[in-house]
Amino acid sequence: MKRVWMIGVLLLMIWFAPAVCAQEPDFYASSGADELFSVLPEDAQQILSENGISGADSDAMLSLSFGDFFQMIGNQIALKAKEPLSLFASGVSLALLCALIASLKPPQSESASRTFDAMAVLATAILLLTPVSQMFSAAADALCGVSDFLLAFVPVYAGILTATGQPLSASLAQSALLGISEVVSVISTTVLVPLLTIYLAMCMVGSISHAFCIDGIIDGVKTVVTVSLGALLTVFVGVLSIKGVLVQGADSVAMKTAKFAAGTVFPVVGGAVSDALSSVQGSLSLMRASVGTFAAVGVGVSCLPPLLSLLLTQLALSFASGVAKMLSADRVACVLKSAAGAISLLSGIVAVFAVLVIVSLGILLQTAGG
């Protein structure tokens, strides 16, 4: 009698099993995945909306092509190129003015020449102050936006992984992504704006006079930042890859064990239960892959506008510095080159953290079988 009752219960479970697949949209909404789009920064929402993406829908993710990504980049370059071109024109104009004054002035004492050099550095610093400060703030805001998005994404993705029978992968995703989010938040609030501003100020002070040379300190700071970023990326990705392989094996064994138990422990209907379990897991795996892919695309698009703005500005300042050097406006050229170096560090930080998040999401998707 007891066996008949168990068989009846299992038959009812099998009868209602297809309804699980039919209720996938409800699970999508209840998991919180439909709200991830609204958590992205406004610029990222606008870019994705222009390309027909308004959520972590699998059809929208599959419709993305390489042409769409290149179109996004091209549109952002067109939008962000105006300010770097204006900055290039302003830098060249200032260099021309300094060169003209230097050619017209009568022979002066060494102190007067130092005063002229200091005024040239000050004028260049005033020219760069507002746009560079805005870029530093925009980059910090973009990384804070990525951090906030990861904080909202982690519980959603972990819940989907747990529902697909991969609790260890869910635990790894939580620890990895929360760790990245914390690092990004700390770096954006304590490093980007204050320390890079100090770095730029040191570069400008060193540009006033050859006698006051701090090039060694400047190069040392740049080396420390570059090596630290490279080490962080290498160590984190390496550890995550190793742990991902182990977690993938453990989750795979656990799921196969559950299917084997369902197929052998319960007579008659065990195979049907195992097939139903595989069907449910497959339907949820598609949602897991689409949500993870949407997160990677969202992070990349969030970092794209400030990163392109930084790269274009760095290019403009480098060319302006070269023109100033040709015009013998050495002080102006030195300040422009120093500003380009500071922006290069900032663009490297933004690029490294964008790559870190995207690569980590790719490893987590691979670990979960996405």
C-alpha positions in Angstrom: 0.0 0.0 0.0 2.8 2.3 0.8 4.5 1.6 -2.5 1.2 2.4 -4.4 0.9 5.7 -2.5 4.5 6.7 -3.5 3.9 5.7 -7.1 0.8 7.9 -7.1 2.7 10.9 -5.7 5.4 10.5 -8.3 2.9 10.2 -11.1 1.4 13.5 -10.0 4.8 15.1 -10.0 5.5 13.9 -13.5 2.1 15.0 -14.6 2.8 18.6 -13.4 6.5 18.6 -14.5 5.9 20.1 -17.9 4.2 23.0 -16.2 7.6 23.9 -14.8 8.9 24.7 -18.2 5.7 26.7 -19.0 6.2 28.7 -15.8 9.7 29.7 -16.8 8.7 33.4 -17.4 7.3 33.5 -13.9 10.5 32.1 -12.5 12.4 34.7 -14.6 10.4 37.5 -13.0 10.5 36.1 -9.5 14.3 35.6 -9.7 14.7 39.3 -10.2 16.4 39.0 -13.6 13.8 41.3 -15.2 15.0 44.1 -13.0 18.7 43.9 -13.8 18.3 46.3 -16.8 17.1 49.1 -14.6 20.2 48.7 -12.3 22.6 49.5 -15.1 24.0 53.1 -15.5 21.8 55.3 -17.6 24.4 55.5 -20.4 24.5 51.7 -20.7 20.7 51.5 -20.7 20.5 54.0 -23.5 23.1 52.2 -25.6 21.5 48.8 -25.1 18.0 50.2 -25.8 19.3 51.7 -29.1 20.3 48.1 -30.1 17.0 46.5 -29.1 18.1 45.1 -25.7 15.8 45.9 -22.8 16.6 42.9 -20.5 18.3 39.5 -20.1 16.2 37.9 -22.8 17.8 34.9 -24.6 16.5 36.0 -28.0 18.0 39.5 -27.7 21.4 38.0 -26.6 21.4 35.6 -29.5 20.6 38.4 -31.9 23.8 40.3 -31.0 26.6 40.2 -33.6 30.1 41.5 -34.0 28.6 44.3 -36.3 26.4 45.5 -33.4 29.4 45.8 -31.1 31.4 47.7 -33.7 28.4 49.9 -34.3 28.2 50.7 -30.6 31.9 51.6 -30.5 31.6 53.7 -33.6 28.6 55.6 -32.3 30.3 56.3 -29.0 33.5 57.5 -30.7 31.4 60.0 -32.7 29.7 61.2 -29.5 32.9 61.5 -27.5 35.3 62.9 -30.1 34.1 66.5 -29.8 35.7 67.3 -26.4 39.1 65.7 -27.2 39.3 67.6 -30.5 38.5 70.9 -28.6 41.1 70.1 -26.1 43.7 69.4 -28.8 42.9 72.7 -30.5 43.2 74.6 -27.2 46.5 72.9 -26.3 48.0 73.7 -29.7 46.7 77.3 -29.5 48.3 77.8 -26.1 51.6 76.3 -27.4 51.5 78.8 -30.4 50.9 81.7 -28.0 53.8 80.7 -25.8 56.1 80.2 -28.7 55.1 83.6 -30.1 55.7 85.4 -26.8 59.0 83.6 -26.5 60.1 84.7 -29.9 59.1 88.3 -29.4 60.4 88.9 -25.9 63.8 90.6 -25.4 66.7 88.8 -23.7 65.8 88.4 -20.0 67.4 87.2 -16.8 67.2 83.6 -15.7 64.6 84.5 -13.0 62.4 86.1 -15.6 62.7 83.0 -17.8 61.7 80.8 -14.9 58.7 83.1 -14.2 57.6 82.8 -17.9 57.9 79.0 -17.7 55.9 78.9 -14.5 53.2 81.0 -16.1 53.1 78.7 -19.1 52.7 75.6 -16.9 50.0 77.4 -14.9 48.1 78.4 -18.0 48.2 74.8 -19.3 47.1 73.5 -15.9 44.1 75.8 -15.9 43.3 74.6 -19.4 43.3 71.0 -18.4 41.8 71.3 -14.9 38.1 71.1 -15.8 38.1 68.4 -18.5 40.5 66.2 -16.7 38.6 66.4 -13.4 35.4 65.6 -15.2 37.0 62.5 -16.8 38.3 61.3 -13.4 34.8 61.7 -11.9 33.1 60.1 -14.9 35.4 57.1 -14.7 34.9 56.7 -10.9 31.1 57.0 -11.4 31.2 54.3 -14.1 33.1 51.9 -11.8 30.7 52.6 -9.0 27.8 51.9 -11.4 29.5 48.5 -12.3 29.9 47.7 -8.6 26.2 48.5 -7.8 25.1 46.4 -10.8 27.2 43.4 -9.6 25.7 43.7 -6.1 22.2 43.4 -7.7 23.3 40.7 -10.1 25.0 38.3 -7.6 21.9 37.2 -5.7 19.9 36.8 -9.0 22.6 34.7 -10.6 23.3 32.7 -7.5 19.6 31.9 -7.1 19.4 30.7 -10.7 22.5 28.5 -10.2 21.0 27.0 -7.1 17.7 26.3 -8.9 19.6 24.4 -11.6 21.2 22.2 -9.0 24.6 23.8 -8.8 25.0 25.2 -5.3 28.8 25.1 -5.3 28.9 27.2 -8.5 26.5 29.6 -6.8 28.8 29.9 -3.8 31.8 30.5 -6.1 29.9 33.2 -8.1 28.9 35.0 -4.9 32.4 35.0 -3.5 34.1 36.0 -6.8 31.7 38.7 -7.9 31.2 40.2 -4.5 35.0 40.3 -4.1 35.4 42.1 -7.5 32.6 44.5 -6.6 34.3 45.4 -3.3 37.7 45.9 -5.0 36.1 48.1 -7.7 34.2 50.1 -5.1 37.4 50.7 -3.0 39.5 51.6 -6.0 37.0 54.0 -7.5 36.4 55.9 -4.3 39.9 55.9 -2.8 42.3 55.7 -5.8 41.0 57.2 -9.0 40.1 60.7 -8.2 42.4 61.6 -5.2 45.6 59.7 -6.0 45.5 60.3 -9.8 44.9 64.0 -9.1 48.0 64.0 -6.8 49.9 62.2 -9.5 48.9 64.8 -12.1 49.9 67.6 -9.7 53.3 66.0 -9.2 53.8 65.8 -12.9 52.9 69.5 -13.3 55.2 70.6 -10.5 58.0 68.6 -12.2 57.3 70.4 -15.4 58.0 73.9 -14.0 61.8 73.5 -13.9 64.4 71.0 -14.9 66.1 71.6 -11.6 63.1 70.3 -9.7 63.1 66.8 -11.2 60.7 64.2 -9.8 60.6 62.0 -12.8 61.9 59.0 -10.8 59.0 59.3 -8.4 56.5 59.7 -11.2 57.8 56.7 -13.1 57.8 54.7 -9.8 54.2 55.4 -9.1 53.3 54.5 -12.7 55.2 51.2 -12.4 53.6 50.3 -9.1 50.1 50.9 -10.5 50.8 49.0 -13.7 52.3 46.0 -12.0 49.6 45.9 -9.3 46.9 45.8 -11.9 48.6 43.1 -13.9 49.2 41.0 -10.8 45.6 41.5 -9.6 44.2 40.4 -13.0 46.5 37.4 -13.3 46.1 36.1 -9.7 42.3 36.5 -9.6 41.6 35.0 -13.0 44.0 32.1 -12.3 42.5 31.3 -8.9 39.0 31.6 -10.2 39.8 29.2 -13.1 41.3 26.6 -10.8 38.4 26.8 -8.4 35.9 26.7 -11.3 37.3 23.4 -12.5 36.9 21.8 -9.1 33.4 23.3 -8.5 32.3 22.2 -12.0 33.4 18.6 -11.2 31.7 18.5 -7.8 28.4 19.9 -9.1 28.4 17.5 -12.1 28.9 14.5 -9.8 26.1 15.7 -7.5 23.6 16.2 -10.4 24.5 12.8 -11.9 24.1 11.2 -8.6 20.6 12.8 -8.2 19.6 11.6 -11.6 20.9 8.1 -11.0 19.1 7.9 -7.7 15.8 9.1 -9.3 16.2 6.5 -12.0 17.0 3.5 -9.8 15.5 4.1 -6.3 12.0 4.6 -7.6 10.6 1.7 -9.6 8.6 2.1 -12.8 8.6 5.9 -12.9 12.2 6.5 -11.9 13.3 7.0 -15.5 10.5 9.5 -16.2 11.4 11.5 -13.1 15.1 11.6 -14.2 14.0 12.8 -17.6 11.7 15.5 -16.1 14.6 16.6 -13.9 16.8 17.0 -17.0 14.1 18.9 -18.9 13.7 21.4 -16.1 17.4 21.8 -15.7 17.8 22.4 -19.4 15.1 25.1 -19.5 16.7 26.9 -16.5 20.2 26.6 -18.0 19.1 28.7 -21.0 18.0 31.4 -18.6 21.2 31.2 -16.6 23.3 31.6 -19.8 21.2 34.5 -21.1 21.4 36.3 -17.7 25.1 35.8 -17.4 25.7 37.0 -21.0 23.5 40.1 -20.3 25.6 40.9 -17.3 28.9 40.7 -19.3 27.5 42.8 -22.1 26.1 45.3 -19.5 29.4 45.7 -17.8 31.2 46.2 -21.1 28.8 48.8 -22.3 28.9 50.6 -18.9 32.6 51.0 -19.2 32.7 51.8 -22.9 31.8 55.5 -22.9 34.3 56.6 -20.2 37.0 54.4 -21.6 36.6 55.7 -25.1 36.6 59.3 -23.8 39.8 58.6 -21.9 41.5 57.0 -24.9 40.5 59.8 -27.3 41.6 62.5 -24.8 45.0 60.7 -24.3 45.5 60.6 -28.0 44.6 64.3 -28.4 46.9 65.4 -25.6 49.8 63.3 -27.0 49.4 64.9 -30.4 49.1 68.4 -28.8 52.3 67.7 -26.8 54.1 66.7 -30.0 53.0 69.9 -31.8 54.1 72.0 -28.7 57.4 70.3 -28.8 57.9 71.2 -32.4 57.1 74.8 -31.6 59.7 74.8 -28.8 57.0 75.4 -26.2 58.7 72.8 -23.9 56.9 73.6 -20.7 53.5 73.3 -22.4 54.5 70.1 -24.1 55.7 68.6 -20.8 52.4 69.4 -19.0 50.4 68.0 -21.9 52.5 64.8 -21.9 52.1 64.4 -18.1 48.3 64.8 -18.4 48.3 62.2 -21.1 50.3 59.9 -18.8 47.8 60.3 -16.0 44.9 59.6 -18.3 46.7 56.6 -19.6 46.9 55.2 -16.1 43.2 55.9 -15.5 42.2 54.2 -18.8 44.3 51.2 -17.8 42.5 50.9 -14.5 39.1 51.1 -16.1 40.0 48.6 -18.8 41.6 46.2 -16.4 38.5 46.1 -14.2 36.2 45.8 -17.1 38.2 42.9 -18.5 38.4 41.4 -15.0 34.6 41.4 -14.6 33.9 40.1 -18.1 36.5 37.3 -17.9 35.2 36.3 -14.5 31.7 36.1 -15.8 32.8 34.0 -18.7 34.6 31.6 -16.4 31.6 31.3 -14.1 29.4 30.7 -17.2 31.8 28.0 -18.3 31.9 26.5 -14.9 28.1 26.3 -14.7 28.0 24.8 -18.2 26.6 28.0 -19.7 
